[in-house]
Amino acid sequence: MKIKMKENYVAQADPNGGSTMLYEKNKEYNFEAGWQVKLGATMIERGKAEKSLVITEKKVVQPTETKIKKVLKKILKKKK
């Protein structure tokens, strides 16, 4: 789960809750472990964070003409 923080928030930094860390505003965090997912859900419920959407951009590449094709076109035009 990816979340983006809306504001600074101090929360647990390990599964035991023995240490804490500051989750900073406008930063994205990737939570993969079970305890992290629960922590992220809690942050979202409390309004401290929002779920970050993964945006995939697709780039359309136009086929380009190679030198060989250009040369062949020139040769074929000359023969006509």
C-alpha atoms as a printed R data frame, in Angstrom:
   type eleno elety resid chain resno      x      y       z
1  ATOM     1    CA   MET     A     1  0.000  0.000   0.000
2  ATOM     2    CA   LYS     A     2  1.332  3.414  -0.920
3  ATOM     3    CA   ILE     A     3  0.268  6.434   1.103
4  ATOM     4    CA   LYS     A     4  0.981 10.139   0.900
5  ATOM     5    CA   MET     A     5  1.080 12.067   4.157
6  ATOM     6    CA   LYS     A     6 -1.183 15.117   4.499
7  ATOM     7    CA   GLU     A     7  0.627 16.326   7.627
8  ATOM     8    CA   ASN     A     8  3.548 15.392   9.871
9  ATOM     9    CA   TYR     A     9  2.704 12.423  12.096
10 ATOM    10    CA   VAL     A    10  4.691 10.462  14.670
11 ATOM    11    CA   ALA     A    11  3.945  6.724  14.650
12 ATOM    12    CA   GLN     A    12  5.593  3.364  15.159
13 ATOM    13    CA   ALA     A    13  8.601  2.450  13.056
14 ATOM    14    CA   ASP     A    14  8.843 -1.288  13.783
15 ATOM    15    CA   PRO     A    15  6.400 -4.192  14.269
16 ATOM    16    CA   ASN     A    16  6.839 -4.178  18.070
17 ATOM    17    CA   GLY     A    17  6.052 -0.471  18.436
18 ATOM    18    CA   GLY     A    18  9.282 -0.011  20.389
19 ATOM    19    CA   SER     A    19 10.526  2.846  18.253
20 ATOM    20    CA   THR     A    20  8.819  5.711  16.498
21 ATOM    21    CA   MET     A    21  9.540  7.895  13.529
22 ATOM    22    CA   LEU     A    22  8.226 11.089  12.012
23 ATOM    23    CA   TYR     A    23  6.246 10.514   8.841
24 ATOM    24    CA   GLU     A    24  6.703 13.800   6.971
25 ATOM    25    CA   LYS     A    25  4.074 15.867   5.163
26 ATOM    26    CA   ASN     A    26  3.870 15.470   1.348
27 ATOM    27    CA   LYS     A    27  6.123 12.379   1.354
28 ATOM    28    CA   GLU     A    28  5.044  9.021  -0.023
29 ATOM    29    CA   TYR     A    29  5.616  5.827   1.924
30 ATOM    30    CA   ASN     A    30  5.336  2.270   0.658
31 ATOM    31    CA   PHE     A    31  3.877 -0.084   3.274
32 ATOM    32    CA   GLU     A    32  4.206 -3.778   2.444
33 ATOM    33    CA   ALA     A    33  4.329 -5.709   5.761
34 ATOM    34    CA   GLY     A    34  1.092 -6.527   7.578
35 ATOM    35    CA   TRP     A    35  1.720 -4.169  10.494
36 ATOM    36    CA   GLN     A    36  2.605 -1.383   8.046
37 ATOM    37    CA   VAL     A    37 -0.623 -1.866   6.104
38 ATOM    38    CA   LYS     A    38 -2.603 -1.613   9.359
39 ATOM    39    CA   LEU     A    39 -0.661  1.515  10.314
40 ATOM    40    CA   GLY     A    40 -1.341  3.050   6.901
41 ATOM    41    CA   ALA     A    41 -5.061  2.262   7.176
42 ATOM    42    CA   THR     A    42 -5.148  3.909  10.606
43 ATOM    43    CA   MET     A    43 -3.433  7.023   9.248
44 ATOM    44    CA   ILE     A    44 -5.958  7.220   6.407
45 ATOM    45    CA   GLU     A    45 -8.910  6.786   8.818
46 ATOM    46    CA   ARG     A    46 -7.607  9.582  11.044
47 ATOM    47    CA   GLY     A    47 -7.160 11.901   8.072
48 ATOM    48    CA   LYS     A    48 -3.381 12.099   8.449
49 ATOM    49    CA   ALA     A    49 -2.696 10.468   5.080
50 ATOM    50    CA   GLU     A    50 -4.328  9.577   1.802
51 ATOM    51    CA   LYS     A    51 -3.948  6.552  -0.392
52 ATOM    52    CA   SER     A    52 -1.475  7.276  -3.159
53 ATOM    53    CA   LEU     A    53 -2.496  6.248  -6.638
54 ATOM    54    CA   VAL     A    54  0.085  4.750  -8.905
55 ATOM    55    CA   ILE     A    55 -0.122  6.483 -12.255
56 ATOM    56    CA   THR     A    56  1.319  4.654 -15.211
57 ATOM    57    CA   GLU     A    57  2.039  6.758 -18.238
58 ATOM    58    CA   LYS     A    58  2.242  5.092 -21.603
59 ATOM    59    CA   LYS     A    59  4.315  6.714 -24.263
60 ATOM    60    CA   VAL     A    60  3.294  6.093 -27.851
61 ATOM    61    CA   VAL     A    61  6.308  5.735 -30.062
62 ATOM    62    CA   GLN     A    62  5.774  6.383 -33.735
63 ATOM    63    CA   PRO     A    63  7.726  4.079 -36.025
64 ATOM    64    CA   THR     A    64 10.511  5.950 -37.709
65 ATOM    65    CA   GLU     A    65 11.870  5.480 -41.157
66 ATOM    66    CA   THR     A    66 15.295  3.875 -41.276
67 ATOM    67    CA   LYS     A    67 18.115  4.887 -43.617
68 ATOM    68    CA   ILE     A    68 17.707  1.698 -45.602
69 ATOM    69    CA   LYS     A    69 14.050  2.470 -46.300
70 ATOM    70    CA   LYS     A    70 14.921  6.019 -47.339
71 ATOM    71    CA   VAL     A    71 17.616  4.801 -49.729
72 ATOM    72    CA   LEU     A    72 15.286  2.173 -51.206
73 ATOM    73    CA   LYS     A    73 12.586  4.790 -51.766
74 ATOM    74    CA   LYS     A    74 15.066  7.035 -53.573
75 ATOM    75    CA   ILE     A    75 16.280  4.183 -55.763
76 ATOM    76    CA   LEU     A    76 12.765  3.054 -56.600
77 ATOM    77    CA   LYS     A    77 11.691  6.612 -57.475
78 ATOM    78    CA   LYS     A    78 14.655  6.993 -59.863
79 ATOM    79    CA   LYS     A    79 13.758  3.788 -61.728
80 ATOM    80    CA   LYS     A    80 10.278  5.087 -62.546
